[in-house]
Amino acid sequence: MITFGDSKNFPLHHLITLFEQTDWAKGRTLEDVEQMLTHTSLVITAWDKDQLVGFGRVLTDFVYRASIWDVIVDRPFHNRDIGKGIVNRILAHPSLEHVELFWLCTRNYQSFYASLGFSEKEQTGMVWDRRKHLTPIL
């Protein structure tokens, strides 16, 4: 049975194991993940007993905007509605009840997020990648 939680207090090597399954989060270090979680507004985790099988996180001002990041489900647990459970728990979380707009970025899962009510029509995102710039803009 899958259980969900919103505590950041869990052994981070579980999260590193999930991140290693992706192309976008592979290679993240324990130290960086610890720092990331410190500055994350909300996490939703999914567990099969003591095994972390799903994760998602939110950065937000708790009023106007929230961005959803790093939604991942352990490969052997795909097609069991765990990702849907994570996203729905984010959207319904009491601490986010006043947030007007939720944003997210995805390269491969547009249809999954569309099935949860996200729209591609309102996207106007841009990105600045520090890795592509040697010196910061002043």
DSSP file (Angstrom, degrees, kcal/mol; ACC not computed):
  #  RESIDUE AA STRUCTURE BP1 BP2  ACC     N-H-->O    O-->H-N    N-H-->O    O-->H-N    TCO  KAPPA ALPHA  PHI   PSI    X-CA   Y-CA   Z-CA
    1    1 A M              0   0    0      0, 0.0    48,-0.6     0, 0.0     2,-0.4   0.000 360.0 360.0 360.0 132.5    0.0    0.0    0.0
    2    2 A I  E     -A   48   0A   0     46,-0.1     2,-0.3    44,-0.0    46,-0.2  -0.701 360.0-168.0 -86.8 131.7    1.3    3.4   -1.0
    3    3 A T  E     -A   47   0A   0     44,-2.4    44,-3.0    -2,-0.4     2,-0.3  -0.914   7.1-147.5-118.2 150.2    1.3    6.2    1.7
    4    4 A F  E     +A   46   0A   0     -2,-0.3     2,-0.3    42,-0.2    42,-0.2  -0.847  18.6 171.5-116.8 151.2    1.9    9.9    1.1
    5    5 A G  E     -A   45   0A   0     40,-2.1    40,-2.6    -2,-0.3    -2,-0.0  -0.935  32.0-145.7-148.8 171.9    3.5   12.5    3.4
    6    6 A D        +     0   0    0     -2,-0.3    37,-0.4    38,-0.2     2,-0.3   0.078  57.7 120.5-130.2  23.9    4.7   16.0    3.4
    7    7 A S        -     0   0    0      1,-0.1    -2,-0.1     2,-0.1    35,-0.0  -0.697  49.1-157.6 -90.4 141.4    7.6   15.8    5.8
    8    8 A K        +     0   0    0     -2,-0.3     2,-1.5     1,-0.1    -1,-0.1   0.438  69.6 102.5 -88.3  -2.3   11.1   16.8    4.7
    9    9 A N        +     0   0    0      2,-0.0    -1,-0.1     3,-0.0    -2,-0.1  -0.625  52.1 105.1 -90.8  84.1   12.5   14.6    7.4
   10   10 A F  S    S-     0   0    0     -2,-1.5     2,-0.3     0, 0.0     5,-0.1  -0.977  82.8 -77.1-152.4 158.1   13.7   11.4    5.7
   11   11 A P    >   -     0   0    0      0, 0.0     3,-1.6     0, 0.0     4,-0.5  -0.420  39.7-147.1 -62.7 121.0   17.0    9.9    4.7
   12   12 A L  T 3> S+     0   0    0     -2,-0.3     4,-2.1     1,-0.3     3,-0.4   0.670  88.5  76.9 -69.9 -17.4   18.1   11.9    1.6
   13   13 A H  H 3> S+     0   0    0      1,-0.2     4,-2.0     2,-0.2    -1,-0.3   0.812  89.1  61.7 -62.5 -25.9   19.9    9.0   -0.1
   14   14 A H  H <> S+     0   0    0     -3,-1.6     4,-1.4     2,-0.2    -1,-0.2   0.915 105.8  45.1 -61.6 -42.1   16.3    7.7   -1.0
   15   15 A L  H  > S+     0   0    0     -4,-0.5     4,-2.8    -3,-0.4    -2,-0.2   0.888 108.5  55.6 -70.7 -39.4   15.8   10.9   -3.0
   16   16 A I  H  X S+     0   0    0     -4,-2.1     4,-2.0     1,-0.2    -1,-0.2   0.903 104.7  55.1 -57.5 -41.5   19.2   10.6   -4.7
   17   17 A T  H  < S+     0   0    0     -4,-2.0     4,-0.3     2,-0.2    -1,-0.2   0.900 110.0  45.5 -60.1 -42.3   18.2    7.1   -5.8
   18   18 A L  H >< S+     0   0    0     -4,-1.4     3,-1.8     1,-0.2     4,-0.2   0.938 110.7  53.1 -65.5 -46.3   15.1    8.5   -7.5
   19   19 A F  H >< S+     0   0    0     -4,-2.8     3,-1.9     1,-0.3     6,-0.4   0.839  98.0  65.2 -58.9 -33.9   17.0   11.4   -9.1
   20   20 A E  T 3< S+     0   0    0     -4,-2.0    -1,-0.3     1,-0.3    -2,-0.2   0.665  92.0  64.8 -65.3 -15.0   19.5    9.0  -10.6
   21   21 A Q  T <  S+     0   0    0     -3,-1.8    -1,-0.3    -4,-0.3     2,-0.2   0.536  96.1  72.8 -82.0  -6.6   16.7    7.5  -12.7
   22   22 A T  S <  S-     0   0    0     -3,-1.9     4,-0.4    -4,-0.2    50,-0.0  -0.670  70.1-142.4-110.4 160.8   16.2   10.8  -14.6
   23   23 A D  S    S+     0   0    0     -2,-0.2    -1,-0.1     2,-0.1    -4,-0.0   0.742 103.4  50.8 -85.5 -25.6   18.1   12.7  -17.2
   24   24 A W  S    S+     0   0    0      1,-0.2    -1,-0.1    -5,-0.0    -4,-0.1   0.615 121.7  27.3 -89.7 -13.8   17.3   16.1  -15.6
   25   25 A A  S >  S+     0   0    0     -6,-0.4     3,-1.5    -7,-0.1    -1,-0.2   0.366  84.3 127.1-128.3   2.4   18.3   15.4  -12.0
   26   26 A K  T 3  S+     0   0    0     -4,-0.4    -6,-0.1     1,-0.2   -10,-0.0  -0.362  71.6  27.9 -63.0 138.4   21.0   12.7  -12.4
   27   27 A G  T 3  S+     0   0    0      1,-0.3    -1,-0.2   -11,-0.2     2,-0.1   0.450  78.1 149.8  91.4   0.3   24.2   13.6  -10.6
   28   28 A R    <   -     0   0    0     -3,-1.5    -1,-0.3   -12,-0.1     2,-0.2  -0.447  41.8-130.0 -66.1 140.2   22.7   15.7   -7.9
   29   29 A T     >  -     0   0    0     -2,-0.1     4,-2.5     1,-0.1     5,-0.2  -0.541  13.2-117.9 -92.8 158.6   24.8   15.5   -4.7
   30   30 A L  H  > S+     0   0    0      1,-0.2     4,-2.3     2,-0.2     5,-0.2   0.895 116.0  51.5 -58.3 -42.4   23.6   14.8   -1.2
   31   31 A E  H  > S+     0   0    0      2,-0.2     4,-2.0     1,-0.2    -1,-0.2   0.914 111.5  46.0 -63.6 -44.3   24.8   18.2   -0.1
   32   32 A D  H  > S+     0   0    0      2,-0.2     4,-2.7     1,-0.2    -2,-0.2   0.888 112.3  50.7 -66.9 -39.0   23.0   20.1   -2.9
   33   33 A V  H  X S+     0   0    0     -4,-2.5     4,-2.5     2,-0.2    -2,-0.2   0.888 108.7  52.1 -66.7 -38.6   19.8   18.1   -2.3
   34   34 A E  H  X S+     0   0    0     -4,-2.3     4,-1.7    -5,-0.2    -1,-0.2   0.930 112.3  45.4 -61.1 -45.0   19.9   18.9    1.4
   35   35 A Q  H  X S+     0   0    0     -4,-2.0     4,-1.3     2,-0.2    -2,-0.2   0.903 111.2  53.6 -63.8 -42.8   20.3   22.6    0.5
   36   36 A M  H  < S+     0   0    0     -4,-2.7     3,-0.4     1,-0.2     4,-0.3   0.925 109.1  47.9 -58.5 -46.5   17.5   22.4   -2.0
   37   37 A L  H >< S+     0   0    0     -4,-2.5     3,-1.1     1,-0.2    -1,-0.2   0.848 104.1  60.9 -66.4 -33.3   15.1   20.9    0.5
   38   38 A T  H 3< S+     0   0    0     -4,-1.7    -1,-0.2     1,-0.2    -2,-0.2   0.875 112.4  38.5 -58.0 -37.1   16.0   23.6    3.1
   39   39 A H  T 3< S+     0   0    0     -4,-1.3     2,-0.4    -3,-0.4    -1,-0.2   0.301  93.2 107.5 -99.7   8.1   14.7   26.2    0.6
   40   40 A T    <   -     0   0    0     -3,-1.1    19,-0.2    -4,-0.3     3,-0.1  -0.717  59.5-150.0 -88.9 136.8   11.7   24.2   -0.7
   41   41 A S  S    S-     0   0    0     17,-1.7     2,-0.3    -2,-0.4    18,-0.2   0.874  74.4  -0.3 -74.4 -38.9    8.3   25.4    0.5
   42   42 A L  E     - B   0  58A   0     16,-1.4    16,-2.5     2,-0.0     2,-0.4  -0.992  58.2-165.3-153.5 141.0    6.5   22.0    0.4
   43   43 A V  E     - B   0  57A   0    -37,-0.4     2,-0.4    -2,-0.3    14,-0.2  -0.958   4.8-160.8-123.6 149.8    7.3   18.4   -0.5
   44   44 A I  E     - B   0  56A   0     12,-2.6    12,-1.6    -2,-0.4     2,-0.3  -0.999  16.0-171.2-124.6 127.4    5.0   15.5   -1.1
   45   45 A T  E     -AB   5  55A   0    -40,-2.6   -40,-2.1    -2,-0.4     2,-0.4  -0.855  12.7-151.0-117.4 153.5    6.5   12.0   -0.8
   46   46 A A  E     -AB   4  54A   0      8,-2.5     7,-2.8    -2,-0.3     8,-1.4  -0.988  17.8-167.8-124.5 135.5    5.1    8.6   -1.7
   47   47 A W  E     -AB   3  52A   0    -44,-3.0   -44,-2.4    -2,-0.4     2,-0.6  -0.957  26.2-161.1-129.8 139.6    6.2    5.5    0.2
   48   48 A D  E >  S-AB   2  51A   0      3,-2.6     3,-1.9    -2,-0.4     2,-0.4  -0.912  81.0 -59.3-111.3  97.0    5.9    1.8   -0.2
   49   49 A K  T 3  S-     0   0    0    -48,-0.6   -46,-0.1    -2,-0.6     0, 0.0  -0.532 122.6 -15.4  58.5-116.1    6.7    0.8    3.4
   50   50 A D  T 3  S+     0   0    0     -2,-0.4     2,-0.5    -3,-0.1    -1,-0.3   0.291 117.4  98.9 -98.3   9.9   10.2    2.2    4.0
   51   51 A Q  E <  S-B   48   0A   0     -3,-1.9    -3,-2.6   -37,-0.0     2,-0.6  -0.868  70.9-134.4-104.1 124.1   11.0    2.8    0.3
   52   52 A L  E     +B   47   0A   0     -2,-0.5    -5,-0.2    -5,-0.2     3,-0.1  -0.648  33.8 165.3 -71.9 118.2   10.6    6.2   -1.3
   53   53 A V  E     +     0   0A   0     -7,-2.8    21,-2.7    -2,-0.6     2,-0.3   0.443  58.7  24.0-117.2  -4.1    8.8    5.6   -4.5
   54   54 A G  E     +BC  46  73A   0     -8,-1.4    -8,-2.5    19,-0.2     2,-0.3  -0.985  57.2 176.8-161.6 153.2    7.6    9.1   -5.4
   55   55 A F  E     +BC  45  72A   0     17,-2.3    17,-2.6    -2,-0.3     2,-0.3  -0.993   5.3 167.0-156.8 146.5    8.5   12.8   -4.8
   56   56 A G  E     -B   44   0A   0    -12,-1.6   -12,-2.6    -2,-0.3     2,-0.3  -0.958  13.3-162.3-156.7 153.9    7.4   16.3   -5.8
   57   57 A R  E     -BC  43  69A   0     12,-2.5    12,-3.0    -2,-0.3     2,-0.4  -0.943   4.8-148.0-141.7 162.6    8.2   19.7   -4.5
   58   58 A V  E     -BC  42  68A   0    -16,-2.5   -17,-1.7    -2,-0.3   -16,-1.4  -0.982   5.6-162.5-134.2 138.8    6.9   23.3   -4.6
   59   59 A L  E     + C   0  67A   0      8,-2.2     8,-2.9    -2,-0.4     2,-0.3  -0.985  36.7 149.7-113.2 132.6    8.4   26.7   -4.4
   60   60 A T  E     - C   0  66A   0     -2,-0.4     6,-0.2     6,-0.2    42,-0.0  -0.984  59.7-137.0-158.2 162.5    5.8   29.4   -3.6
   61   61 A D        -     0   0    0      4,-1.7     5,-0.1    -2,-0.3    -1,-0.1   0.350  53.7-126.7 -98.6  -0.9    4.9   32.8   -2.0
   62   62 A F  S    S+     0   0    0      3,-0.6    36,-0.3     1,-0.1     4,-0.1   0.502  94.1  54.3  68.9   7.8    1.7   31.0   -0.7
   63   63 A V  S    S+     0   0    0      2,-0.3    37,-0.7    34,-0.1    -1,-0.1   0.602 117.2   7.3-129.9 -58.2   -0.6   33.6   -2.2
   64   64 A Y  S    S+     0   0    0     35,-0.3    37,-2.2     1,-0.3    36,-0.4   0.875 117.3  22.1-102.4 -47.4   -0.2   34.2   -5.9
   65   65 A R  E     + d   0 101A   0     35,-0.2    -4,-1.7    34,-0.1    -3,-0.6  -0.934  47.1 176.7-133.8 148.7    2.2   31.7   -7.5
   66   66 A A  E     -Cd  60 102A   0     35,-1.8    37,-2.9    -2,-0.3     2,-0.4  -0.989  14.5-152.8-143.3 144.0    3.6   28.3   -7.0
   67   67 A S  E     -Cd  59 103A   0     -8,-2.9    -8,-2.2    -2,-0.3     2,-0.4  -0.973  10.9-143.3-120.5 136.2    5.9   26.3   -9.1
   68   68 A I  E     +Cd  58 104A   0     35,-3.3    37,-0.6    -2,-0.4     2,-0.3  -0.819  26.5 176.8-100.0 132.9    6.0   22.5   -9.1
   69   69 A W  E     +C   57   0A   0    -12,-3.0   -12,-2.5    -2,-0.4    35,-0.0  -0.922  46.6  13.5-135.2 155.9    9.4   20.8   -9.5
   70   70 A D  E     +     0   0A   0     -2,-0.3     2,-0.6     1,-0.2    -1,-0.1   0.772  60.9 175.2  56.3  38.5   11.0   17.4   -9.5
   71   71 A V  E     +     0   0A   0    -15,-0.1     2,-0.3    -3,-0.1   -15,-0.2  -0.672  16.1 160.0 -74.9 121.2    7.9   15.2   -9.7
   72   72 A I  E     -C   55   0A   0    -17,-2.6   -17,-2.3    -2,-0.6     2,-0.4  -0.999  28.5-162.2-147.2 142.8    9.3   11.7  -10.1
   73   73 A V  E     -C   54   0A   0     -2,-0.3   -19,-0.2   -19,-0.2     5,-0.1  -0.993  37.1-103.6-126.0 134.3    8.0    8.1   -9.5
   74   74 A D    >   -     0   0    0    -21,-2.7     3,-2.6    -2,-0.4     4,-0.2  -0.306  35.8-120.2 -54.4 131.3   10.3    5.1   -9.2
   75   75 A R  G >  S+     0   0    0      1,-0.3     3,-1.9     2,-0.2    -1,-0.1   0.842 110.3  55.3 -48.7 -46.8   10.2    3.2  -12.5
   76   76 A P  G 3  S+     0   0    0      0, 0.0    -1,-0.3     0, 0.0    -2,-0.1   0.669 108.6  52.4 -63.5 -11.6    8.9   -0.1  -11.0
   77   77 A F  G X  S+     0   0    0     -3,-2.6     3,-0.6   -24,-0.1     5,-0.4   0.273  80.1 125.8-107.7   9.9    5.9    1.9   -9.6
   78   78 A H  T <   +     0   0    0     -3,-1.9    -4,-0.0     1,-0.2    -3,-0.0  -0.255  65.6  31.5 -62.6 157.5    4.9    3.7  -12.8
   79   79 A N  T 3  S+     0   0    0      1,-0.1    -1,-0.2     0, 0.0    -2,-0.0   0.780  89.0 102.5  63.5  31.4    1.2    3.3  -13.9
   80   80 A R  S <  S-     0   0    0     -3,-0.6    -2,-0.1     0, 0.0    -1,-0.1   0.125  96.7-108.5-124.0  18.1   -0.1    3.1  -10.3
   81   81 A D  S  > S+     0   0    0      1,-0.1     4,-1.9     3,-0.1     5,-0.1   0.691  80.7 129.1  63.8  22.2   -1.4    6.7  -10.1
   82   82 A I  H  > S+     0   0    0     -5,-0.4     4,-2.4     2,-0.2     5,-0.2   0.924  72.5  48.5 -72.2 -44.2    1.4    7.7   -7.7
   83   83 A G  H  > S+     0   0    0      1,-0.2     4,-2.6     2,-0.2     5,-0.2   0.918 112.2  49.8 -59.9 -43.1    2.4   10.8   -9.8
   84   84 A K  H  > S+     0   0    0      1,-0.2     4,-2.8     2,-0.2     5,-0.2   0.907 109.9  51.7 -60.5 -42.6   -1.2   11.8  -10.0
   85   85 A G  H  X S+     0   0    0     -4,-1.9     4,-1.9     2,-0.2    -2,-0.2   0.891 110.2  48.8 -62.2 -40.4   -1.4   11.4   -6.2
   86   86 A I  H  X S+     0   0    0     -4,-2.4     4,-2.0     2,-0.2    -2,-0.2   0.957 114.6  43.5 -63.8 -51.7    1.6   13.6   -5.7
   87   87 A V  H  X S+     0   0    0     -4,-2.6     4,-2.6     1,-0.2    -2,-0.2   0.917 114.0  50.2 -64.2 -43.5    0.3   16.4   -7.9
   88   88 A N  H  X S+     0   0    0     -4,-2.8     4,-1.8     1,-0.2    -1,-0.2   0.871 110.0  51.0 -63.6 -35.9   -3.2   16.2   -6.6
   89   89 A R  H  X S+     0   0    0     -4,-1.9     4,-0.6    -5,-0.2    -1,-0.2   0.852 110.1  50.5 -69.8 -33.5   -1.9   16.4   -3.0
   90   90 A I  H >< S+     0   0    0     -4,-2.0     3,-1.2     2,-0.2    -2,-0.2   0.968 111.9  46.4 -63.4 -51.9    0.2   19.4   -3.9
   91   91 A L  H 3< S+     0   0    0     -4,-2.6    -2,-0.2     1,-0.3    -1,-0.2   0.804 119.7  40.4 -62.8 -30.2   -2.8   21.2   -5.5
   92   92 A A  H 3< S+     0   0    0     -4,-1.8    -1,-0.3    -5,-0.2    -2,-0.2   0.406  82.2 129.6 -98.6   0.9   -5.0   20.4   -2.5
   93   93 A H    X<  -     0   0    0     -3,-1.2     3,-2.0    -4,-0.6     4,-0.2  -0.336  61.6-131.9 -63.2 133.3   -2.5   21.0    0.2
   94   94 A P  G >  S+     0   0    0      0, 0.0     3,-1.3     0, 0.0     4,-0.2   0.812 104.7  59.7 -56.1 -33.0   -3.9   23.3    2.9
   95   95 A S  G 3  S+     0   0    0      1,-0.2     3,-0.2     2,-0.1    -2,-0.1   0.662 109.4  44.4 -71.0 -13.1   -0.8   25.6    2.9
   96   96 A L  G X  S+     0   0    0     -3,-2.0     3,-1.6    -6,-0.1    -1,-0.2   0.224  75.7 114.2-111.7  12.9   -1.4   26.3   -0.8
   97   97 A E  T <  S+     0   0    0     -3,-1.3    -1,-0.1     1,-0.3    -2,-0.1   0.700  79.4  47.1 -63.2 -19.9   -5.1   26.9   -0.7
   98   98 A H  T 3  S+     0   0    0    -36,-0.3    -1,-0.3    -3,-0.2     2,-0.2   0.498  80.8 118.4 -98.0  -4.5   -4.8   30.6   -1.6
   99   99 A V    <   -     0   0    0     -3,-1.6   -35,-0.3     1,-0.1   -34,-0.1  -0.454  46.0-164.6 -68.6 128.3   -2.3   30.2   -4.5
  100  100 A E        +     0   0    0    -37,-0.7     2,-0.4   -36,-0.4   -35,-0.2   0.923  68.4  25.9 -78.9 -47.7   -3.9   31.4   -7.7
  101  101 A L  E     -d   65   0A   0    -37,-2.2   -35,-1.8     2,-0.0     2,-0.5  -0.967  59.2-160.2-129.3 134.1   -1.6   29.8  -10.3
  102  102 A F  E     -d   66   0A   0     -2,-0.4     2,-0.3   -37,-0.2   -35,-0.2  -0.941  16.1-167.3-108.8 131.5    0.6   26.7  -10.3
  103  103 A W  E     +d   67   0A   0    -37,-2.9   -35,-3.3    -2,-0.5     2,-0.3  -0.838  10.3 169.2-115.5 152.9    3.4   26.5  -12.9
  104  104 A L  E     -d   68   0A   0     -2,-0.3     2,-0.4   -37,-0.2   -35,-0.1  -0.981  23.4-138.0-155.8 160.3    5.6   23.6  -13.9
  105  105 A C        +     0   0    0    -37,-0.6     2,-0.3    -2,-0.3    -2,-0.0  -0.968  27.5 163.3-120.1 136.8    8.1   22.7  -16.6
  106  106 A T        -     0   0    0     -2,-0.4    -2,-0.1     1,-0.1     4,-0.0  -0.990  25.9-169.2-151.4 146.6    8.1   19.4  -18.4
  107  107 A R  S    S+     0   0    0     -2,-0.3     3,-0.1     2,-0.0    -1,-0.1   0.723  90.6  18.3-101.8 -30.1    9.7   18.0  -21.5
  108  108 A N  S    S+     0   0    0      1,-0.1     3,-0.2     2,-0.1     4,-0.1   0.486 112.8  62.0-124.7  -5.1    8.0   14.7  -21.8
  109  109 A Y     >  +     0   0    0      1,-0.2     4,-2.1     2,-0.1     5,-0.2  -0.044  53.1 126.1-122.0  33.3    4.9   14.5  -19.7
  110  110 A Q  H  > S+     0   0    0      1,-0.2     4,-2.7     2,-0.2     5,-0.2   0.901  77.9  50.9 -57.8 -43.0    2.6   17.2  -21.2
  111  111 A S  H  > S+     0   0    0      2,-0.2     4,-1.9     1,-0.2    -1,-0.2   0.873 107.9  53.4 -67.1 -35.3   -0.3   14.8  -21.6
  112  112 A F  H  > S+     0   0    0      2,-0.2     4,-0.5     1,-0.2    -1,-0.2   0.956 113.7  41.7 -60.8 -50.0    0.0   13.6  -18.0
  113  113 A Y  H ><>S+     0   0    0     -4,-2.1     5,-2.2     1,-0.2     3,-1.0   0.859 110.7  56.9 -69.3 -34.3   -0.2   17.1  -16.7
  114  114 A A  H ><5S+     0   0    0     -4,-2.7     3,-1.8     1,-0.3    -1,-0.2   0.885 100.7  58.5 -61.1 -37.1   -3.0   18.0  -19.1
  115  115 A S  H 3<5S+     0   0    0     -4,-1.9    -1,-0.3     1,-0.3    -2,-0.2   0.697 104.4  52.3 -65.9 -16.9   -5.0   15.1  -17.7
  116  116 A L  T <<5S-     0   0    0     -3,-1.0    -1,-0.3    -4,-0.5    -2,-0.2   0.320 131.2 -92.4 -99.5   5.7   -4.8   16.8  -14.3
  117  117 A G  T < 5S+     0   0    0     -3,-1.8    -3,-0.2     1,-0.3     2,-0.2   0.479  77.5 141.4 100.6   3.8   -6.0   20.1  -15.7
  118  118 A F      < -     0   0    0     -5,-2.2     2,-0.4    -6,-0.1    -1,-0.3  -0.549  39.3-144.0 -78.1 146.7   -2.8   21.9  -16.6
  119  119 A S        -     0   0    0     -2,-0.2     3,-0.4     1,-0.1    -1,-0.0  -0.919  18.6-162.4-116.6 135.5   -2.9   24.0  -19.8
  120  120 A E  S >  S+     0   0    0     -2,-0.4     3,-1.4     1,-0.2    -1,-0.1   0.677  84.1  77.6 -80.5 -19.4   -0.2   24.5  -22.4
  121  121 A K  T 3  S+     0   0    0      1,-0.3    -1,-0.2     3,-0.0    -2,-0.0   0.702  91.6  50.3 -67.5 -20.8   -2.0   27.6  -23.8
  122  122 A E  T 3  S+     0   0    0     -3,-0.4     2,-0.4     2,-0.0    -1,-0.3   0.354  80.2 120.2-100.4   6.2   -0.8   29.9  -20.9
  123  123 A Q    <   +     0   0    0     -3,-1.4    -3,-0.0     1,-0.1   -20,-0.0  -0.575  17.2 152.2 -80.0 128.1    2.9   29.1  -21.0
  124  124 A T        +     0   0    0     -2,-0.4    -1,-0.1     2,-0.1    -3,-0.0  -0.128  28.0 154.8-138.2  36.6    5.2   32.0  -21.7
  125  125 A G        -     0   0    0      1,-0.0     2,-0.3     2,-0.0    -2,-0.0  -0.278  20.5-176.6 -75.9 153.3    8.2   30.7  -19.9
  126  126 A M        -     0   0    0      2,-0.0     2,-0.4    -2,-0.0    -2,-0.1  -0.928   9.7-151.7-137.5 161.7   11.9   31.6  -20.5
  127  127 A V        -     0   0    0     -2,-0.3     2,-0.5     2,-0.0    -2,-0.0  -0.995  10.5-157.0-140.5 145.0   15.0   30.3  -18.9
  128  128 A W        -     0   0    0     -2,-0.4     2,-0.7     5,-0.0     3,-0.1  -0.993  18.7-153.1-117.9 122.1   18.5   31.6  -18.2
  129  129 A D    >   -     0   0    0     -2,-0.5     3,-1.9     1,-0.2     4,-0.3  -0.858   8.8-160.5-105.4 110.5   21.0   28.8  -17.7
  130  130 A R  G >  S+     0   0    0     -2,-0.7     3,-1.5     1,-0.3    -1,-0.2   0.820  90.7  65.0 -56.9 -33.0   24.0   29.6  -15.5
  131  131 A R  G 3  S+     0   0    0      1,-0.3    -1,-0.3    -3,-0.1    -2,-0.0   0.705 100.5  51.7 -65.8 -18.6   26.0   26.8  -17.0
  132  132 A K  G <  S+     0   0    0     -3,-1.9     2,-0.5     1,-0.1    -1,-0.3   0.449 103.3  66.1 -96.4  -1.7   25.9   28.5  -20.4
  133  133 A H    <   -     0   0    0     -3,-1.5    -1,-0.1    -4,-0.3     4,-0.0  -0.981  59.9-163.1-125.4 126.0   27.2   31.8  -19.1
  134  134 A L  S    S+     0   0    0     -2,-0.5    -1,-0.1     1,-0.1    -4,-0.0   0.851  81.2  33.0 -75.3 -34.7   30.7   32.3  -17.7
  135  135 A T  S    S-     0   0    0      0, 0.0    -1,-0.1     0, 0.0     2,-0.0  -0.956  87.8-114.5-124.1 143.0   30.1   35.5  -16.0
  136  136 A P        -     0   0    0      0, 0.0     2,-0.4     0, 0.0    -2,-0.0  -0.341  34.1-105.4 -71.3 155.4   26.8   36.7  -14.3
  137  137 A I              0   0    0      1,-0.1    -4,-0.0    -2,-0.0     0, 0.0  -0.685 360.0 360.0 -80.7 129.1   24.9   39.6  -15.7
  138  138 A L              0   0    0     -2,-0.4    -1,-0.1    -3,-0.0     0, 0.0   0.397 360.0 360.0-107.9 360.0   25.3   42.7  -13.5
